[in-house]
Amino acid sequence: MEKIESLQNAKVREWTALHEKKERDRTGRFLIEGEHLIKEAASAGLVELVISDLEEIPFPGIRHVLAAPKVMKKLSANVSGAHLIAICRKPSYEAVSLHRLLLLDGIQDPGNLGTLIRTAVSFSFDGVWCSEDTCDFYNEKTIRSTQGALFHLPLIRTDLKELVPELHQQGVKVIATALDASIPFASLEASEKMAFVLGNEGQGVSAEIQKAADERIRIEMHGFESLNVAVAGGIVMYRFRAQ
Amino acid sequence: MEKIESLQNAKVREWTALHEKKERDRTGRFLIEGEHLIKEAASAGLVELVISDLEEIPFPGIRHVLAAPKVMKKLSANVSGAHLIAICRKPSYEAVSLHRLLLLDGIQDPGNLGTLIRTAVSFSFDGVWCSEDTCDFYNEKTIRSTQGALFHLPLIRTDLKELVPELHQQGVKVIATALDASIPFASLEASEKMAFVLGNEGQGVSAEIQKAADERIRIEMHGFESLNVAVAGGIVMYRFRAQ
């Protein structure tokens, strides 16, 4: 079995570069850590290679490279290192059903992005579309927050300003969360095809997308009037979950 | 005006120690940073002192100590330092209304704890009770995630096993989130006084508290069957928000 001992090894440098978004974009590859996430990615057929300092790995049929502990520490996003790291390829998606969609307009926090993806999968949403300025799907913190859910639904990066008119043509009702000039969430009725837009943690959904949406809703609050975007997404997706 | 230049100053050592939970518990004091949080704490009458490297601070009538930038950096929880840091005292609470309560059983992540507190305030809950093994309310990350909400409702650390029977005596219905032997959340009916229990990120609500609860509910999912605890709390608190 191949064994890598040196931090100077060309492959180690290549893999370490995957901590950077631009290298993930260029290569279409990303890193994950730990048995649970690797199992989820393997079940989606996305794992190319597992790097480990263990002689035996719990993933039959997947290519395994043995590496020295110092190499594992270098590749890990955790201070304490990791025993199992995988190189995955980004999935490509077939035609997506348009029954229940989540649109994210400029989410900045990888933990919020990951939690929103996890919630979308749990409530059987059909896909997540993100604006170009939303943080990276394949950031380690995003992946960890999804708990592996990101391997289970289409994640698409796009220009939302172009997407909304396309969704309208397909009969999808687009609903933006907003504070002003909006209807209470409880009064929103179900439609066959719905897309919900959540916005940036500080600014909310951009004015342009709010204007293009069919409805603007606000979640009814009587106190502090402040909700984390992943919590707002959970409230909206739970009520309109796919059955 | 008093000015502190040295990192060896006894007060700097005393304030820096407030980054540790045991020192916060011993002194009943905690640190916060930034104009927004300090304003929220000042409006609740909790700020004892503002430390700043600015000659003028935007908090009239509050004691101000001038400090050198290196002192500010030492006191700050942020790598980039801070211009405004306050020493606050933990609030004490009068009798709490028991209409809508949140009980937290072993929450470990400060971000989740802070987000749950923020959501509880936004949906006009009357108070948050935490088990002894829930992480600290006054951890910097918890405070930041509350967005200042923690100054607006009672936060009480207690033994939940003793609290639940007391709540029963007061006519409060206790509802635990659970996976097994539970009813769908949608079938739960409103009661005048309700307390919702959310559990540890990995283990959920402890078996003992689940058993003591009047109802065990599960949030209906059809996909990945995995929700972040702050998202689950948002879904529950939204539906039973105080009007």
Boltz contact constraints between the chains, C-beta under 6 A:
constraints:
  - contact:
      token1: [A, 115]
      token2: [B, 228]
      max_distance: 6.0
  - contact:
      token1: [A, 119]
      token2: [B, 231]
      max_distance: 6.0
  - contact:
      token1: [A, 121]
      token2: [B, 223]
      max_distance: 6.0
  - contact:
      token1: [A, 121]
      token2: [B, 224]
      max_distance: 6.0
  - contact:
      token1: [A, 122]
      token2: [B, 221]
      max_distance: 6.0
  - contact:
      token1: [A, 122]
      token2: [B, 223]
      max_distance: 6.0
  - contact:
      token1: [A, 122]
      token2: [B, 224]
      max_distance: 6.0
  - contact:
      token1: [A, 122]
      token2: [B, 226]
      max_distance: 6.0
  - contact:
      token1: [A, 122]
      token2: [B, 227]
      max_distance: 6.0
  - contact:
      token1: [A, 124]
      token2: [B, 222]
      max_distance: 6.0
  - contact:
      token1: [A, 124]
      token2: [B, 223]
      max_distance: 6.0
  - contact:
      token1: [A, 147]
      token2: [B, 226]
      max_distance: 6.0
  - contact:
      token1: [A, 149]
      token2: [B, 224]
      max_distance: 6.0
  - contact:
      token1: [A, 221]
      token2: [B, 122]
      max_distance: 6.0
  - contact:
      token1: [A, 222]
      token2: [B, 124]
      max_distance: 6.0
  - contact:
      token1: [A, 223]
      token2: [B, 121]
      max_distance: 6.0
  - contact:
      token1: [A, 223]
      token2: [B, 122]
      max_distance: 6.0
  - contact:
      token1: [A, 223]
      token2: [B, 124]
      max_distance: 6.0
  - contact:
      token1: [A, 224]
      token2: [B, 121]
      max_distance: 6.0
  - contact:
      token1: [A, 224]
      token2: [B, 122]
      max_distance: 6.0
  - contact:
      token1: [A, 224]
      token2: [B, 149]
      max_distance: 6.0
  - contact:
      token1: [A, 226]
      token2: [B, 122]
      max_distance: 6.0
  - contact:
      token1: [A, 226]
      token2: [B, 147]
      max_distance: 6.0
  - contact:
      token1: [A, 227]
      token2: [B, 122]
      max_distance: 6.0
  - contact:
      token1: [A, 228]
      token2: [B, 115]
      max_distance: 6.0
  - contact:
      token1: [A, 230]
      token2: [B, 231]
      max_distance: 6.0
  - contact:
      token1: [A, 231]
      token2: [B, 119]
      max_distance: 6.0
  - contact:
      token1: [A, 231]
      token2: [B, 230]
      max_distance: 6.0
  - contact:
      token1: [A, 231]
      token2: [B, 231]
      max_distance: 6.0
  - contact:
      token1: [A, 231]
      token2: [B, 234]
      max_distance: 6.0
  - contact:
      token1: [A, 234]
      token2: [B, 231]
      max_distance: 6.0
  - contact:
      token1: [A, 234]
      token2: [B, 234]
      max_distance: 6.0
  - contact:
      token1: [A, 234]
      token2: [B, 235]
      max_distance: 6.0
  - contact:
      token1: [A, 235]
      token2: [B, 234]
      max_distance: 6.0
  - contact:
      token1: [A, 235]
      token2: [B, 235]
      max_distance: 6.0
  - contact:
      token1: [A, 235]
      token2: [B, 238]
      max_distance: 6.0
  - contact:
      token1: [A, 238]
      token2: [B, 235]
      max_distance: 6.0
